[in-house]
Amino acid sequence: ARVEAARRTVLVDLEAARDLSIEGLTFRCTNVFWDLAARGFVHRDVEGAAVRLLGSGRGVRVAHCRFEHVNKAVRLKAVADTDTLDGVVVADNDIRFTDHGAIEIEDSSRWGKKDPPFGELGDVRVLRNRLSEIGRRPFRSDSAHALVVRFPETLEVAGNVLDRCYGAGVFVFGGKGSEETRDRPLCRMLIHHNRVTNSLLAANDWGGIETWQ
């Protein structure tokens, strides 16, 4: 018998990027964090992804790539309250058979923090991605939502086709988090022409296309 054992939890790991384009590549067979009972705050690799940026980025584009049998395809997060993510595009990717989710893009908001500063998330576009069999093995305290964006200033999520998602399909948070005191003078979210079928296969809450705030 031939046995292939995945070794890495992250394939492209970034802390800062400017005018970066990742296009036309295939990513396969990442592993997950060794402690399967660990929650996300235990170690940064609990929430691994094939392409991960934890920090600041401007003009970051992931397009025309294929992700298969990975923990998560793309995770971009402004981790520190001094970080900024802006000009993010995730478009025309084919994502199949993931453990935790597919696409996650976030500012630095977190549980229990109400007052600024926050690491801001500016303009985000998630367009024409194809997702199938997403979130079959979530880590502890995760719900394996497929396409998540949290608190952008401006956002367009359009043309994405999702099938067989074990959590919610499109899961978007706008404005600012509950009880946060920061100013948010502008928030514009456009969510249109997406299709989600067979979602919530391992959940009893949320929706196929879900928006908050």
Sequence and secondary structure as in RCSB ss.txt:
>XXXX:A:sequence
ARVEAARRTVLVDLEAARDLSIEGLTFRCTNVFWDLAARGFVHRDVEGAAVRLLGSGRGVRVAHCRFEHVNKAVR
LKAVADTDTLDGVVVADNDIRFTDHGAIEIEDSSRWGKKDPPFGELGDVRVLRNRLSEIGRRPFRSDSAHALVVR
FPETLEVAGNVLDRCYGAGVFVFGGKGSEETRDRPLCRMLIHHNRVTNSLLAANDWGGIETWQ
>XXXX:A:secstr
        S SEEEEEEEEEEEES EEE     S TT  TTT GGGG  SEEEEEEEEEEEEES EEEEES SEE
EE  STT EEESEEEES EEEEESS SEEEE S  TT  SS   EEEEEEEES EEEEE SS  TT    SEEEE
SEEEEEEES EEEEESS SEEEE S  TT  S     EEEEES EEES  TT SSS SEEEE 
